[in-house]
Amino acid sequence: MLCAECPRCHRRSIIGKPPVAITDQPAPEPPEGAQLRCDICGSKNVRIHRFPSPIEALRFVNQRS
């Protein structure tokens, strides 16, 4: 599962399932100019986190910062 976290407002959300199986190899680079933006504060420094199961993704989203 893919999740996102905003370092400015600390909002966490589940993005969805990745299109390929999760492996220990690094993720491919996004296309040039591609960025995620936080819906709440507008920050462009959103970080992506990968989790092997939906339960771990829910734990991440529900953690207090």
N, C-alpha and C positions, 0 to 999 in steps of 0.2 A: 504494500500500500504506500502511496505517496502522500506526504503531509507537508504543510507549509507553516513557517513560523515567522512572524514579523518581529525584528529586534527592537523596533521603536515602541510599539504599543503592546507587544507580547501576545498578540492574537494567534491562536493556533487553529488550523483547519485541515480537514481531510480533502485531498484533491481527487484521488481515485486510484485505480489500479494502473500500474505501469503496463505498457504494451507488450513487454517481454518479461521473461522470468527473471526474478531477482537473483543476482550472482554476487560474488565477492569482488568482481572486477569493477573499476570505476565507471560511472555513468558516462555515456557519450556527451560531448559538448553540445549545448543547445545551439540552434542557428544564430548567426550573428544578429545582434540587435534584439534578441528575445529576452524579455524581462517579465517577472511577475510583479504586480503592484498590490499592496495591501488595500482591501476594500474600506477599512476603517480610517486609517491615517494617511494613506497615499504613498507610503514609503516604497522605494524601489529596491530595497535591500532584503527582500524576502528570501529566506533560506528554505531549501527543500530537504526533507528527511525521508529515508526509505525504511520500511518495516516489513518483515517477512509475513506477518499475519495481521488480519483486521483487528484482533484483540489488542495487539501491541500499539497499533495506530490509535485506537480509542483511549488507551492508557495515556499516550502522549498528549492527545488533545485535551483530556480531562485533568491533566496535572496543573497545579497552581504554579505560577511563576513568581 
